[in-house]
Amino acid sequence: MSDPTVTFLRNFNRWRCGEDDQQPPSGLKVGKAIDEACDKIESLQQQLHAAREQCHKLRLERMAADRAYAEICHKMELKDAGK
């Protein structure tokens, strides 16, 4: 399912490139569609940034857990070697 703004802008671009014989859309409609598209792009960029930050945080937590696990294993090996 295509977003109405995307559909409108794709149709506008087809008209602009001479691929569509229909009447040109009003500049007001084109401007509104561009503003909507920009708002959606900015929102997606913010979501992507937040997801990357969360991924980085989880990666650091995983690295800390791996280090703790390795330390516990090392201590257990030392304890077993001392028996």
C-alpha positions as a printed Julia matrix, in Angstrom:
83×3 Matrix{Float64}:
  0.0     0.0     0.0
  1.53    3.26   -1.1
  1.45    6.44    0.93
 -0.79    9.12   -0.66
  1.98   11.72   -0.44
  4.41    9.4    -2.21
  1.83    8.62   -4.9
  1.1    12.31   -5.42
  4.79   13.22   -5.69
  5.53   10.33   -8.06
  2.61   11.39  -10.28
  3.8    14.99  -10.13
  7.28   13.91  -11.17
  5.88   11.87  -14.08
  3.97   14.97  -15.21
  7.08   17.13  -14.77
  9.13   14.73  -16.92
  6.48   14.79  -19.65
  5.31   11.22  -19.06
  1.78   12.28  -18.11
 -0.55   14.46  -20.22
 -2.76   15.56  -17.33
 -3.06   19.12  -16.09
 -0.31   20.24  -13.73
 -1.2    20.09  -10.05
 -1.49   23.34   -8.15
  1.67   24.71   -6.6
 -0.09   24.73   -3.24
 -0.74   20.98   -3.42
  2.84   20.31   -4.52
  4.16   22.45   -1.65
  1.99   20.65    0.9
  3.1    17.26   -0.42
  6.75   18.29   -0.22
  6.27   19.52    3.36
  4.56   16.23    4.31
  7.35   14.23    2.72
  9.98   16.3     4.56
  8.15   15.8     7.87
  8.06   12.04    7.28
 11.74   11.94    6.36
 12.68   13.89    9.5
 10.55   11.57   11.64
 12.19    8.5    10.12
 15.64   10.01   10.66
 14.82   10.57   14.33
 13.56    7.0    14.68
 16.69    5.67   12.98
 18.91    7.73   15.28
 17.07    6.43   18.36
 17.32    2.84   17.1
 21.06    3.23   16.48
 21.56    4.64   19.99
 19.6     1.73   21.47
 21.63   -0.75   19.43
 24.87    0.83   20.64
 23.67    0.69   24.26
 22.73   -2.99   23.9
 26.09   -3.75   22.26
 27.92   -2.17   25.21
 25.78   -4.13   27.68
 26.5    -7.35   25.78
 30.23   -6.64   25.8
 30.13   -6.03   29.57
 28.2    -9.28   30.1
 30.69  -11.18   27.93
 33.61   -9.77   29.95
 31.91  -10.7    33.23
 31.23  -14.22   31.95
 34.84  -14.61   30.82
 36.06  -13.44   34.22
 33.83  -15.93   36.03
 35.02  -18.75   33.77
 38.64  -17.77   34.38
 38.12  -17.77   38.16
 36.46  -21.2    37.95
 39.39  -22.54   35.91
 41.85  -21.21   38.49
 39.8   -22.75   41.3
 39.67  -26.12   39.48
 43.41  -25.99   38.78
 44.1   -25.52   42.5
 42.34  -28.74   43.51
